[in-house]
């Protein structure tokens, strides 16, 4: 009986250690996810750096990622709410100069066809 109790205590200790390691691993992953989800504080500086270095593809990728983090993004690209048109205009106005710099046009007609179809 005593060996069973020792075995249970040992097993509990091992499980607690595994859980502790998993917890710290999870915390690390949360930090990585946060970095991807939170808008980049130096987005414009990085964008202009890529443009000035001739890295238009990287600048375009950075810009599209930044647009996807915008609070109006979901309403503009995947919503049939009345605010849809206002959100589209807000996105276009806010990022107009940057979109032109990387030769990107946002075709909201395609989006609207998808949402209505």
N, CA, C and O atoms as a Tinker XYZ file with bonds, in Angstrom:
   468  protein
     1  N      0.827000   -1.197000    0.000000    73     2
     2  CA     0.000000    0.000000    0.000000    64     1     3
     3  C      0.869000    1.257000    0.000000    63     2     4     5
     4  O      0.559000    2.245000   -0.665000    81     3
     5  N      1.953000    1.197000    0.754000    73     3     6
     6  CA     2.838000    2.351000    0.846000    64     5     7
     7  C      3.504000    2.640000   -0.499000    63     6     8     9
     8  O      3.702000    3.804000   -0.849000    81     7
     9  N      3.851000    1.604000   -1.254000    73     7    10
    10  CA     4.456000    1.808000   -2.572000    64     9    11
    11  C      3.476000    2.462000   -3.533000    63    10    12    13
    12  O      3.881000    3.271000   -4.368000    81    11
    13  N      2.229000    2.135000   -3.432000    73    11    14
    14  CA     1.219000    2.749000   -4.296000    64    13    15
    15  C      1.123000    4.240000   -3.999000    63    14    16    17
    16  O      1.026000    5.054000   -4.917000    81    15
    17  N      1.150000    4.594000   -2.733000    73    15    18
    18  CA     1.084000    6.007000   -2.341000    64    17    19
    19  C      2.322000    6.740000   -2.847000    63    18    20    21
    20  O      2.210000    7.852000   -3.362000    81    19
    21  N      3.508000    6.130000   -2.707000    73    19    22
    22  CA     4.733000    6.753000   -3.215000    64    21    23
    23  C      4.676000    6.908000   -4.736000    63    22    24    25
    24  O      5.102000    7.925000   -5.283000    81    23
    25  N      4.152000    5.899000   -5.400000    73    23    26
    26  CA     4.021000    5.959000   -6.856000    64    25    27
    27  C      3.076000    7.092000   -7.268000    63    26    28    29
    28  O      3.360000    7.822000   -8.218000    81    27
    29  N      1.965000    7.239000   -6.565000    73    27    30
    30  CA     0.998000    8.306000   -6.868000    64    29    31
    31  C      1.629000    9.673000   -6.628000    63    30    32    33
    32  O      1.432000   10.593000   -7.422000    81    31
    33  N      2.378000    9.813000   -5.550000    73    31    34
    34  CA     3.061000   11.083000   -5.258000    64    33    35
    35  C      4.085000   11.385000   -6.353000    63    34    36    37
    36  O      4.172000   12.516000   -6.831000    81    35
    37  N      4.853000   10.375000   -6.745000    73    35    38
    38  CA     5.845000   10.546000   -7.808000    64    37    39
    39  C      5.164000   10.935000   -9.121000    63    38    40    41
    40  O      5.617000   11.844000   -9.817000    81    39
    41  N      4.089000   10.252000   -9.449000    73    39    42
    42  CA     3.352000   10.535000  -10.675000    64    41    43
    43  C      2.775000   11.952000  -10.660000    63    42    44    45
    44  O      2.804000   12.645000  -11.676000    81    43
    45  N      2.262000   12.373000   -9.530000    73    43    46
    46  CA     1.735000   13.733000   -9.380000    64    45    47
    47  C      2.844000   14.761000   -9.588000    63    46    48    49
    48  O      2.633000   15.775000  -10.252000    81    47
    49  N      4.017000   14.506000   -9.027000    73    47    50
    50  CA     5.147000   15.428000   -9.188000    64    49    51
    51  C      5.560000   15.528000  -10.657000    63    50    52    53
    52  O      5.830000   16.621000  -11.155000    81    51
    53  N      5.608000   14.400000  -11.342000    73    51    54
    54  CA     5.976000   14.403000  -12.762000    64    53    55
    55  C      4.943000   15.182000  -13.574000    63    54    56    57
    56  O      5.304000   15.974000  -14.445000    81    55
    57  N      3.685000   14.962000  -13.296000    73    55    58
    58  CA     2.622000   15.677000  -14.012000    64    57    59
    59  C      2.720000   17.179000  -13.762000    63    58    60    61
    60  O      2.533000   17.971000  -14.685000    81    59
    61  N      3.009000   17.578000  -12.534000    73    59    62
    62  CA     3.143000   19.005000  -12.223000    64    61    63
    63  C      4.321000   19.620000  -12.962000    63    62    64    65
    64  O      4.227000   20.752000  -13.435000    81    63
    65  N      5.415000   18.903000  -13.068000    73    63    66
    66  CA     6.579000   19.417000  -13.797000    64    65    67
    67  C      6.247000   19.563000  -15.278000    63    66    68    69
    68  O      6.591000   20.569000  -15.898000    81    67
    69  N      5.589000   18.576000  -15.838000    73    67    70
    70  CA     5.190000   18.647000  -17.250000    64    69    71
    71  C      4.243000   19.822000  -17.473000    63    70    72    73
    72  O      4.389000   20.557000  -18.450000    81    71
    73  N      3.290000   20.005000  -16.591000    73    71    74
    74  CA     2.357000   21.129000  -16.717000    64    73    75
    75  C      3.078000   22.469000  -16.616000    63    74    76    77
    76  O      2.742000   23.410000  -17.334000    81    75
    77  N      4.055000   22.557000  -15.742000    73    75    78
    78  CA     4.823000   23.787000  -15.586000    64    77    79
    79  C      5.595000   24.104000  -16.869000    63    78    80    81
    80  O      5.615000   25.249000  -17.321000    81    79
    81  N      6.222000   23.096000  -17.442000    73    79    82
    82  CA     6.953000   23.291000  -18.697000    64    81    83
    83  C      5.990000   23.706000  -19.805000    63    82    84    85
    84  O      6.292000   24.624000  -20.568000    81    83
    85  N      4.850000   23.054000  -19.904000    73    83    86
    86  CA     3.859000   23.400000  -20.921000    64    85    87
    87  C      3.332000   24.826000  -20.727000    63    86    88    89
    88  O      3.089000   25.542000  -21.699000    81    87
    89  N      3.160000   25.228000  -19.475000    73    87    90
    90  CA     2.687000   26.578000  -19.180000    64    89    91
    91  C      3.669000   27.615000  -19.714000    63    90    92    93
    92  O      3.261000   28.574000  -20.369000    81    91
    93  N      4.956000   27.430000  -19.442000    73    91    94
    94  CA     5.953000   28.388000  -19.919000    64    93    95
    95  C      6.069000   28.364000  -21.443000    63    94    96    97
    96  O      6.314000   29.401000  -22.059000    81    95
    97  N      5.898000   27.215000  -22.044000    73    95    98
    98  CA     5.892000   27.123000  -23.503000    64    97    99
    99  C      4.703000   27.894000  -24.066000    63    98   100   101
   100  O      4.836000   28.623000  -25.050000    81    99
   101  N      3.558000   27.733000  -23.448000    73    99   102
   102  CA     2.358000   28.447000  -23.875000    64   101   103
   103  C      2.542000   29.953000  -23.744000    63   102   104   105
   104  O      2.141000   30.708000  -24.630000    81   103
   105  N      3.144000   30.391000  -22.652000    73   103   106
   106  CA     3.403000   31.825000  -22.468000    64   105   107
   107  C      4.281000   32.361000  -23.590000    63   106   108   109
   108  O      4.057000   33.469000  -24.079000    81   107
   109  N      5.258000   31.599000  -23.993000    73   107   110
   110  CA     6.137000   32.002000  -25.082000    64   109   111
   111  C      5.351000   32.128000  -26.386000    63   110   112   113
   112  O      5.556000   33.074000  -27.146000    81   111
   113  N      4.466000   31.189000  -26.641000    73   111   114
   114  CA     3.656000   31.238000  -27.860000    64   113   115
   115  C      2.696000   32.424000  -27.840000    63   114   116   117
   116  O      2.447000   33.026000  -28.885000    81   115
   117  N      2.165000   32.764000  -26.698000    73   115   118
   118  CA     1.267000   33.917000  -26.588000    64   117   119
   119  C      2.016000   35.187000  -26.966000    63   118   120   121
   120  O      1.465000   36.048000  -27.651000    81   119
   121  N      3.253000   35.313000  -26.532000    73   119   122
   122  CA     4.057000   36.481000  -26.870000    64   121   123
   123  C      4.279000   36.566000  -28.382000    63   122   124   125
   124  O      4.216000   37.653000  -28.956000    81   123
   125  N      4.537000   35.430000  -29.026000    73   123   126
   126  CA     4.714000   35.412000  -30.477000    64   125   127
   127  C      3.422000   35.803000  -31.191000    63   126   128   129
   128  O      3.452000   36.565000  -32.157000    81   127
   129  N      2.311000   35.295000  -30.728000    73   127   130
   130  CA     1.015000   35.615000  -31.329000    64   129   131
   131  C      0.703000   37.094000  -31.143000    63   130   132   133
   132  O      0.201000   37.748000  -32.057000    81   131
   133  N      0.999000   37.614000  -29.973000    73   131   134
   134  CA     0.751000   39.027000  -29.698000    64   133   135
   135  C      1.538000   39.906000  -30.666000    63   134   136   137
   136  O      1.020000   40.905000  -31.163000    81   135
   137  N      2.779000   39.534000  -30.929000    73   135   138
   138  CA     3.597000   40.315000  -31.854000    64   137   139
   139  C      2.991000   40.324000  -33.252000    63   138   140   141
   140  O      3.118000   41.310000  -33.977000    81   139
   141  N      2.335000   39.233000  -33.632000    73   139   142
   142  CA     1.715000   39.159000  -34.951000    64   141   143
   143  C      0.396000   39.914000  -35.000000    63   142   144   145
   144  O      0.031000   40.442000  -36.050000    81   143
   145  N     -0.324000   39.974000  -33.890000    73   143   146
   146  CA    -1.663000   40.552000  -33.878000    64   145   147
   147  C     -1.680000   42.050000  -33.586000    63   146   148   149
   148  O     -2.560000   42.760000  -34.074000    81   147
   149  N     -0.738000   42.533000  -32.811000    73   147   150
   150  CA    -0.723000   43.940000  -32.434000    64   149   151
   151  C     -0.129000   44.744000  -33.586000    63   150   152   153
   152  O      0.913000   44.371000  -34.125000    81   151
   153  N     -0.778000   45.840000  -33.968000    73   151   154
   154  CA    -0.229000   46.649000  -35.054000    64   153   155
   155  C      1.209000   47.073000  -34.764000    63   154   156   157
   156  O      1.571000   47.381000  -33.628000    81   155
   157  N      2.007000   47.078000  -35.811000    73   155   158
   158  CA     3.420000   47.399000  -35.697000    64   157   159
   159  C      3.587000   48.884000  -35.386000    63   158   160   161
   160  O      3.076000   49.733000  -36.117000    81   159
   161  N      4.294000   49.195000  -34.314000    73   159   162
   162  CA     4.468000   50.592000  -33.908000    64   161   163
   163  C      5.300000   51.369000  -34.925000    63   162   164   165
   164  O      5.073000   52.562000  -35.131000    81   163
   165  N      6.244000   50.710000  -35.549000    73   163   166
   166  CA     7.079000   51.406000  -36.523000    64   165   167
   167  C      6.755000   50.950000  -37.943000    63   166   168   169
   168  O      7.641000   50.829000  -38.790000    81   167
   169  N      5.483000   50.702000  -38.185000    73   167   170
   170  CA     5.039000   50.214000  -39.498000    64   169   171
   171  C      5.465000   51.145000  -40.624000    63   170   172   173
   172  O      6.054000   50.697000  -41.607000    81   171
   173  N      5.174000   52.429000  -40.491000    73   171   174
   174  CA     5.475000   53.351000  -41.585000    64   173   175
   175  C      6.971000   53.442000  -41.845000    63   174   176   177
   176  O      7.399000   53.536000  -42.995000    81   175
   177  N      7.764000   53.414000  -40.788000    73   175   178
   178  CA     9.215000   53.456000  -40.970000    64   177   179
   179  C      9.700000   52.213000  -41.713000    63   178   180   181
   180  O     10.520000   52.312000  -42.626000    81   179
   181  N      9.195000   51.047000  -41.322000    73   179   182
   182  CA     9.583000   49.808000  -41.994000    64   181   183
   183  C      9.095000   49.810000  -43.444000    63   182   184   185
   184  O      9.816000   49.390000  -44.350000    81   183
   185  N      7.877000   50.281000  -43.653000    73   183   186
   186  CA     7.311000   50.338000  -45.001000    64   185   187
   187  C      8.174000   51.218000  -45.899000    63   186   188   189
   188  O      8.524000   50.825000  -47.012000    81   187
   189  N      8.514000   52.410000  -45.410000    73   187   190
   190  CA     9.326000   53.331000  -46.204000    64   189   191
   191  C     10.740000   52.794000  -46.409000    63   190   192   193
   192  O     11.350000   53.031000  -47.451000    81   191
   193  N     11.259000   52.075000  -45.420000    73   191   194
   194  CA    12.573000   51.452000  -45.572000    64   193   195
   195  C     12.555000   50.447000  -46.721000    63   194   196   197
   196  O     13.441000   50.460000  -47.576000    81   195
   197  N     11.548000   49.580000  -46.738000    73   195   198
   198  CA    11.441000   48.599000  -47.819000    64   197   199
   199  C     11.275000   49.283000  -49.174000    63   198   200   201
   200  O     11.896000   48.878000  -50.156000    81   199
   201  N     10.440000   50.317000  -49.228000    73   199   202
   202  CA    10.234000   51.030000  -50.493000    64   201   203
   203  C     11.524000   51.689000  -50.965000    63   202   204   205
   204  O     11.860000   51.623000  -52.148000    81   203
   205  N     12.246000   52.323000  -50.048000    73   203   206
   206  CA    13.477000   53.015000  -50.432000    64   205   207
   207  C     14.575000   52.042000  -50.844000    63   206   208   209
   208  O     15.473000   52.402000  -51.605000    81   207
   209  N     14.506000   50.818000  -50.348000    73   207   210
   210  CA    15.501000   49.803000  -50.713000    64   209   211
   211  C     15.077000   49.017000  -51.953000    63   210   212   213
   212  O     15.781000   48.103000  -52.382000    81   211
   213  N     13.934000   49.370000  -52.525000    73   211   214
   214  CA    13.460000   48.678000  -53.714000    64   213   215
   215  C     12.802000   47.339000  -53.424000    63   214   216   217
   216  O     12.584000   46.545000  -54.339000    81   215
   217  N     12.486000   47.083000  -52.180000    73   215   218
   218  CA    11.852000   45.821000  -51.767000    64   217   219
   219  C     10.333000   45.991000  -51.762000    63   218   220   221
   220  O      9.696000   45.934000  -50.710000    81   219
   221  N      9.761000   46.200000  -52.950000    73   219   222
   222  CA     8.320000   46.469000  -53.031000    64   221   223
   223  C      7.472000   45.297000  -52.563000    63   222   224   225
   224  O      6.410000   45.502000  -51.975000    81   223
   225  N      7.919000   44.077000  -52.812000    73   223   226
   226  CA     7.140000   42.909000  -52.388000    64   225   227
   227  C      7.056000   42.833000  -50.864000    63   226   228   229
   228  O      5.999000   42.536000  -50.309000    81   227
   229  N      8.178000   43.102000  -50.193000    73   227   230
   230  CA     8.169000   43.095000  -48.725000    64   229   231
   231  C      7.300000   44.234000  -48.202000    63   230   232   233
   232  O      6.554000   44.066000  -47.238000    81   231
   233  N      7.407000   45.398000  -48.852000    73   231   234
   234  CA     6.590000   46.543000  -48.447000    64   233   235
   235  C      5.112000   46.236000  -48.645000    63   234   236   237
   236  O      4.285000   46.583000  -47.801000    81   235
   237  N      4.779000   45.586000  -49.756000    73   235   238
   238  CA     3.390000   45.224000  -50.040000    64   237   239
   239  C      2.870000   44.242000  -48.991000    63   238   240   241
   240  O      1.759000   44.391000  -48.483000    81   239
   241  N      3.681000   43.244000  -48.678000    73   239   242
   242  CA     3.285000   42.252000  -47.670000    64   241   243
   243  C      3.067000   42.913000  -46.309000    63   242   244   245
   244  O      2.101000   42.609000  -45.609000    81   243
   245  N      3.972000   43.816000  -45.943000    73   243   246
   246  CA     3.850000   44.533000  -44.676000    64   245   247
   247  C      2.588000   45.392000  -44.662000    63   246   248   249
   248  O      1.876000   45.437000  -43.658000    81   247
   249  N      2.311000   46.069000  -45.764000    73   247   250
   250  CA     1.128000   46.927000  -45.859000    64   249   251
   251  C     -0.159000   46.118000  -45.750000    63   250   252   253
   252  O     -1.073000   46.496000  -45.016000    81   251
   253  N     -0.234000   45.013000  -46.474000    73   251   254
   254  CA    -1.442000   44.188000  -46.414000    64   253   255
   255  C     -1.640000   43.599000  -45.020000    63   254   256   257
   256  O     -2.771000   43.461000  -44.555000    81   255
   257  N     -0.551000   43.258000  -44.366000    73   255   258
   258  CA    -0.660000   42.765000  -42.984000    64   257   259
   259  C     -1.179000   43.875000  -42.069000    63   258   260   261
   260  O     -2.029000   43.635000  -41.211000    81   259
   261  N     -0.669000   45.070000  -42.256000    73   259   262
   262  CA    -1.108000   46.205000  -41.440000    64   261   263
   263  C     -2.589000   46.502000  -41.679000    63   262   264   265
   264  O     -3.319000   46.795000  -40.732000    81   263
   265  N     -3.033000   46.429000  -42.914000    73   263   266
   266  CA    -4.450000   46.638000  -43.225000    64   265   267
   267  C     -5.295000   45.571000  -42.539000    63   266   268   269
   268  O     -6.378000   45.863000  -42.032000    81   267
   269  N     -4.803000   44.343000  -42.524000    73   267   270
   270  CA    -5.571000   43.260000  -41.890000    64   269   271
   271  C     -5.703000   43.454000  -40.386000    63   270   272   273
   272  O     -6.612000   42.896000  -39.772000    81   271
   273  N     -4.814000   44.234000  -39.783000    73   271   274
   274  CA    -4.896000   44.506000  -38.348000    64   273   275
   275  C     -5.767000   45.722000  -38.036000    63   274   276   277
   276  O     -6.075000   45.988000  -36.874000    81   275
   277  N     -6.157000   46.448000  -39.060000    73   275   278
   278  CA    -6.982000   47.643000  -38.867000    64   277   279
   279  C     -8.339000   47.249000  -38.296000    63   278   280   281
   280  O     -8.892000   46.206000  -38.645000    81   279
   281  N     -8.868000   48.095000  -37.411000    73   279   282
   282  CA   -10.148000   47.773000  -36.765000    64   281   283
   283  C    -11.319000   47.771000  -37.748000    63   282   284   285
   284  O    -12.358000   47.180000  -37.457000    81   283
   285  N    -11.173000   48.414000  -38.895000    73   283   286
   286  CA   -12.237000   48.454000  -39.903000    64   285   287
   287  C    -12.118000   47.320000  -40.921000    63   286   288   289
   288  O    -12.982000   47.175000  -41.786000    81   287
   289  N    -11.076000   46.529000  -40.826000    73   287   290
   290  CA   -10.790000   45.492000  -41.823000    64   289   291
   291  C    -11.945000   44.518000  -42.016000    63   290   292   293
   292  O    -12.394000   44.312000  -43.144000    81   291
   293  N    -12.427000   43.922000  -40.946000    73   291   294
   294  CA   -13.487000   42.916000  -41.057000    64   293   295
   295  C    -14.760000   43.528000  -41.626000    63   294   296   297
   296  O    -15.434000   42.910000  -42.450000    81   295
   297  N    -15.087000   44.732000  -41.194000    73   295   298
   298  CA   -16.291000   45.387000  -41.699000    64   297   299
   299  C    -16.155000   45.704000  -43.185000    63   298   300   301
   300  O    -17.124000   45.591000  -43.935000    81   299
   301  N    -14.967000   46.097000  -43.607000    73   299   302
   302  CA   -14.761000   46.462000  -45.011000    64   301   303
   303  C    -14.717000   45.252000  -45.932000    63   302   304   305
   304  O    -15.207000   45.307000  -47.060000    81   303
   305  N    -14.132000   44.162000  -45.455000    73   303   306
   306  CA   -13.906000   43.024000  -46.342000    64   305   307
   307  C    -14.831000   41.838000  -46.119000    63   306   308   309
   308  O    -14.893000   40.944000  -46.963000    81   307
   309  N    -15.540000   41.810000  -45.018000    73   307   310
   310  CA   -16.381000   40.633000  -44.794000    64   309   311
   311  C    -17.597000   40.980000  -43.957000    63   310   312   313
   312  O    -17.822000   40.401000  -42.894000    81   311
   313  N    -18.376000   41.930000  -44.447000    73   311   314
   314  CA   -19.558000   42.335000  -43.708000    64   313   315
   315  C    -20.596000   42.878000  -44.677000    63   314   316   317
   316  O    -20.264000   43.525000  -45.671000    81   315
   317  N    -21.839000   42.606000  -44.375000    73   315   318
   318  CA   -22.926000   43.176000  -45.170000    64   317   319
   319  C    -23.699000   44.198000  -44.332000    63   318   320   321
   320  O    -24.825000   44.568000  -44.665000    81   319
   321  N    -23.090000   44.635000  -43.270000    73   319   322
   322  CA   -23.704000   45.637000  -42.402000    64   321   323
   323  C    -23.752000   46.985000  -43.118000    63   322   324   325
   324  O    -23.017000   47.202000  -44.082000    81   323
   325  N    -24.608000   47.886000  -42.654000    73   323   326
   326  CA   -24.680000   49.216000  -43.273000    64   325   327
   327  C    -23.345000   49.973000  -43.228000    63   326   328   329
   328  O    -23.094000   50.844000  -44.062000    81   327
   329  N    -22.497000   49.640000  -42.259000    73   327   330
   330  CA   -21.209000   50.328000  -42.122000    64   329   331
   331  C    -20.185000   49.859000  -43.156000    63   330   332   333
   332  O    -19.078000   50.393000  -43.221000    81   331
   333  N    -20.550000   48.873000  -43.956000    73   331   334
   334  CA   -19.618000   48.280000  -44.928000    64   333   335
   335  C    -19.022000   49.332000  -45.860000    63   334   336   337
   336  O    -17.805000   49.381000  -46.040000    81   335
   337  N    -19.868000   50.174000  -46.453000    73   335   338
   338  CA   -19.380000   51.189000  -47.392000    64   337   339
   339  C    -18.485000   52.210000  -46.701000    63   338   340   341
   340  O    -17.468000   52.629000  -47.254000    81   339
   341  N    -18.863000   52.604000  -45.505000    73   339   342
   342  CA   -18.045000   53.561000  -44.753000    64   341   343
   343  C    -16.686000   52.948000  -44.414000    63   342   344   345
   344  O    -15.660000   53.623000  -44.497000    81   343
   345  N    -16.679000   51.688000  -44.036000    73   343   346
   346  CA   -15.429000   51.004000  -43.691000    64   345   347
   347  C    -14.519000   50.892000  -44.914000    63   346   348   349
   348  O    -13.308000   51.084000  -44.811000    81   347
   349  N    -15.110000   50.580000  -46.074000    73   347   350
   350  CA   -14.317000   50.510000  -47.310000    64   349   351
   351  C    -13.650000   51.851000  -47.584000    63   350   352   353
   352  O    -12.458000   51.920000  -47.883000    81   351
   353  N    -14.437000   52.908000  -47.476000    73   351   354
   354  CA   -13.906000   54.242000  -47.750000    64   353   355
   355  C    -12.826000   54.620000  -46.741000    63   354   356   357
   356  O    -11.826000   55.240000  -47.101000    81   355
   357  N    -13.024000   54.252000  -45.496000    73   355   358
   358  CA   -12.031000   54.541000  -44.461000    64   357   359
   359  C    -10.709000   53.850000  -44.770000    63   358   360   361
   360  O     -9.643000   54.458000  -44.673000    81   359
   361  N    -10.783000   52.580000  -45.140000    73   359   362
   362  CA    -9.570000   51.822000  -45.482000    64   361   363
   363  C     -8.871000   52.461000  -46.681000    63   362   364   365
   364  O     -7.658000   52.667000  -46.663000    81   363
   365  N     -9.645000   52.773000  -47.722000    73   363   366
   366  CA    -9.049000   53.364000  -48.925000    64   365   367
   367  C     -8.405000   54.712000  -48.634000    63   366   368   369
   368  O     -7.309000   54.997000  -49.116000    81   367
   369  N     -9.077000   55.534000  -47.853000    73   367   370
   370  CA    -8.548000   56.856000  -47.527000    64   369   371
   371  C     -7.294000   56.751000  -46.667000    63   370   372   373
   372  O     -6.298000   57.428000  -46.922000    81   371
   373  N     -7.350000   55.913000  -45.664000    73   371   374
   374  CA    -6.237000   55.792000  -44.714000    64   373   375
   375  C     -4.959000   55.269000  -45.377000    63   374   376   377
   376  O     -3.860000   55.710000  -45.043000    81   375
   377  N     -5.103000   54.333000  -46.309000    73   375   378
   378  CA    -3.930000   53.679000  -46.890000    64   377   379
   379  C     -3.690000   54.048000  -48.358000    63   378   380   381
   380  O     -2.880000   53.410000  -49.031000    81   379
   381  N     -4.383000   55.063000  -48.851000    73   379   382
   382  CA    -4.321000   55.418000  -50.270000    64   381   383
   383  C     -2.894000   55.674000  -50.764000    63   382   384   385
   384  O     -2.470000   55.079000  -51.755000    81   383
   385  N     -2.160000   56.542000  -50.094000    73   383   386
   386  CA    -0.805000   56.881000  -50.537000    64   385   387
   387  C      0.115000   55.667000  -50.499000    63   386   388   389
   388  O      0.930000   55.462000  -51.398000    81   387
   389  N     -0.026000   54.872000  -49.452000    73   387   390
   390  CA     0.846000   53.706000  -49.306000    64   389   391
   391  C      0.528000   52.646000  -50.359000    63   390   392   393
   392  O      1.434000   52.008000  -50.894000    81   391
   393  N     -0.753000   52.461000  -50.654000    73   391   394
   394  CA    -1.151000   51.503000  -51.683000    64   393   395
   395  C     -0.592000   51.907000  -53.050000    63   394   396   397
   396  O     -0.153000   51.052000  -53.820000    81   395
   397  N     -0.609000   53.197000  -53.346000    73   395   398
   398  CA    -0.069000   53.677000  -54.621000    64   397   399
   399  C      1.434000   53.438000  -54.708000    63   398   400   401
   400  O      1.958000   53.136000  -55.780000    81   399
   401  N      2.118000   53.571000  -53.589000    73   399   402
   402  CA     3.573000   53.391000  -53.589000    64   401   403
   403  C      3.982000   51.974000  -53.978000    63   402   404   405
   404  O      5.059000   51.772000  -54.539000    81   403
   405  N      3.138000   50.998000  -53.686000    73   403   406
   406  CA     3.466000   49.604000  -54.024000    64   405   407
   407  C      2.577000   49.076000  -55.153000    63   406   408   409
   408  O      2.504000   47.869000  -55.383000    81   407
   409  N      1.906000   49.986000  -55.850000    73   407   410
   410  CA     1.076000   49.644000  -57.016000    64   409   411
   411  C      0.014000   48.594000  -56.699000    63   410   412   413
   412  O     -0.116000   47.599000  -57.412000    81   411
   413  N     -0.733000   48.821000  -55.638000    73   411   414
   414  CA    -1.809000   47.907000  -55.247000    64   413   415
   415  C     -3.124000   48.668000  -55.277000    63   414   416   417
   416  O     -3.218000   49.790000  -54.781000    81   415
   417  N     -4.131000   48.048000  -55.862000    73   415   418
   418  CA    -5.479000   48.606000  -55.802000    64   417   419
   419  C     -6.377000   47.575000  -55.131000    63   418   420   421
   420  O     -6.303000   46.380000  -55.419000    81   419
   421  N     -7.206000   48.048000  -54.254000    73   419   422
   422  CA    -8.146000   47.165000  -53.567000    64   421   423
   423  C     -9.448000   47.157000  -54.358000    63   422   424   425
   424  O    -10.116000   48.184000  -54.475000    81   423
   425  N     -9.802000   46.010000  -54.892000    73   423   426
   426  CA   -10.987000   45.864000  -55.726000    64   425   427
   427  C    -12.169000   45.418000  -54.859000    63   426   428   429
   428  O    -12.403000   44.226000  -54.663000    81   427
   429  N    -12.891000   46.392000  -54.355000    73   427   430
   430  CA   -14.023000   46.070000  -53.488000    64   429   431
   431  C    -15.216000   45.527000  -54.268000    63   430   432   433
   432  O    -16.127000   44.955000  -53.669000    81   431
   433  N    -15.233000   45.694000  -55.590000    73   431   434
   434  CA   -16.314000   45.109000  -56.385000    64   433   435
   435  C    -16.279000   43.587000  -56.277000    63   434   436   437
   436  O    -17.324000   42.943000  -56.177000    81   435
   437  N    -15.085000   43.020000  -56.297000    73   435   438
   438  CA   -14.934000   41.571000  -56.134000    64   437   439
   439  C    -15.432000   41.137000  -54.763000    63   438   440   441
   440  O    -16.106000   40.115000  -54.627000    81   439
   441  N    -15.094000   41.920000  -53.755000    73   439   442
   442  CA   -15.543000   41.625000  -52.387000    64   441   443
   443  C    -17.060000   41.672000  -52.318000    63   442   444   445
   444  O    -17.693000   40.778000  -51.757000    81   443
   445  N    -17.641000   42.723000  -52.894000    73   443   446
   446  CA   -19.101000   42.873000  -52.860000    64   445   447
   447  C    -19.812000   41.738000  -53.594000    63   446   448   449
   448  O    -20.843000   41.248000  -53.133000    81   447
   449  N    -19.262000   41.319000  -54.735000    73   447   450
   450  CA   -19.855000   40.192000  -55.470000    64   449   451
   451  C    -19.847000   38.934000  -54.612000    63   450   452   453
   452  O    -20.827000   38.189000  -54.580000    81   451
   453  N    -18.749000   38.704000  -53.926000    73   451   454
   454  CA   -18.652000   37.517000  -53.074000    64   453   455
   455  C    -19.658000   37.588000  -51.928000    63   454   456   457
   456  O    -20.335000   36.606000  -51.623000    81   455
   457  N    -19.751000   38.757000  -51.300000    73   455   458
   458  CA   -20.645000   38.902000  -50.148000    64   457   459
   459  C    -22.113000   38.796000  -50.547000    63   458   460   461
   460  O    -22.926000   38.280000  -49.780000    81   459
   461  N    -22.457000   39.277000  -51.732000    73   459   462
   462  CA   -23.856000   39.230000  -52.172000    64   461   463
   463  C    -24.221000   37.897000  -52.806000    63   462   464   465
   464  O    -25.395000   37.530000  -52.865000    81   463
   465  N    -23.215000   37.175000  -53.281000    73   463   466
   466  CA   -23.474000   35.919000  -53.989000    64   465   467
   467  C    -23.525000   34.795000  -53.059000    63   466   468
   468  O    -23.734000   33.656000  -53.478000    81   467
